[in-house]
């Protein structure tokens, strides 16, 4: 599996799942729904204003009476989020997807003490990139949720990303704990945390992956750079997951991959009881399908 488009092929081999969409009254969301239904990827519970959903669906020739679709009429944003989350909470659906809605509104419902989906201590953003001229897909975490995670939060963030990697078939993903340099420096907390994460992995406290760090970005992704620095590591130069020390580093890498490398991306939130798709409202239908496919594949590991 070396392209995001190939994710769909693996989804078709899985048991069909149901996706709960919080405010489906959006053209790109419904175009993604249309593609998913046509390609037999999954079924949907569409929550939102039924009149608006029907109007948009008609404009793109989506049959809302199709057996793969169920519409639940709600008009107030907070109530739309609650109903969509409840569908997953009650196991009527296996995936939660944000539609035309503020992230803050849906996350408030996700974190609700009575009906929310919080499972672990940390929710984290997991992005999967298809970068041109690269032979493999590359995960990046966390570029959107956790601002300055401490060591224990980094353990949770790593576990969340590894869980998603297992879902797409990486049995022992290689995790690079990134820092500005590849040596431990007491003045740089990121190097200290990276070294501890590596030791925790060596001792079996973090399972299901191989971790090495601190590694600078070039040493994590380039075998030539790793060899030049004399780094002898199974992870250096061939990392599957880049675990960044702060949101600033992650956000800069995320946007650099997209705007400078013209990468395609799929992303989900991990750490809840089900995958959560929080794509931007400006994302294309194709981008939403990539994230949907990633969520469908990884849901069995949640």
C-alpha positions, 0 to 999 in steps of 0.5 A: 500500500503506497498511495492513499487511493489504494486504501479504498481497495482494502476497505472493500475487503472489510465488513461494511460499516456505518458512518455517522455524519454530523451535519451532512448538509454540505456539497463536498460531504455529500459528494464523498457520501455518493462516492462511498455508496457507489463504491460500496465502502460503507453506509451512512447516518446523515444528521442535519436539516433534512430539507437542506440535505435533500436539496443538495443531494438533488443537485448532485443526483444523490438518491437519499432514499437509497437503503445505504442512507438514513437521515436524522433531522436536526437543525441546531448545531449542538443537537446535530453533534449530540445525535451524531455522537450518540449513534456511535455511542450506541454502536449504531455506527462505527465511525464519526465524521464531521460535516458542515460544523465547527470542530469545537462543537463536535469535540464538545459532544465527543468529550461529553461525560455521559454519551461521549466517545472518550476512551484514552487520556489523550485524543490526537491527530493522525495524518497519513501523507502520500508524498510525490516521489516517495516510495511509502506512505508517511504518518505524522502526529500530532499536528492539530490537537496537543500543543506541548505534550509532556512525556506521558502524553507523548506515549499516548500520542504514539500509541494512538498513531501505532493503532492507526498504522496497524489498521492499514497493515503495518504490523511493526511501524517504525516511529521516529521521535523527532527533535532538532538534533539526534543527540541528547541535550539537557537543554532540549526537552524534546531530546530527553523525551525522545530518548525515554520513549526509545528506552520505554519501547526497548523495555516493552512499555510501548508495544507494537512498534519500533521507536528511535530518537532523538532523530532530526527530520532528515535522519528520520526520512533519509537513509543517506542522511542517517548514514552520513551522521553515522546513525545505526538504527532500524528506524533512521531513514525509514520511519513510518511515523513521525512523532513531533515534539510540539504542535508548532513542529507538527503543523509546520511539517503538515502544511509544508508537505501539502504546499511545498511537496504537493502531498495528498493527506488523510487524517483522523482523530485517534484515542476515542472509542471510534475513529473521528474524521475531522476534515476541513470544511474546505476539503474536497470530496476526494480528500474526505474519501481518503480520510474516510477510507483510513477511518474504516480500515483503522476502526477494527483496532479501536 
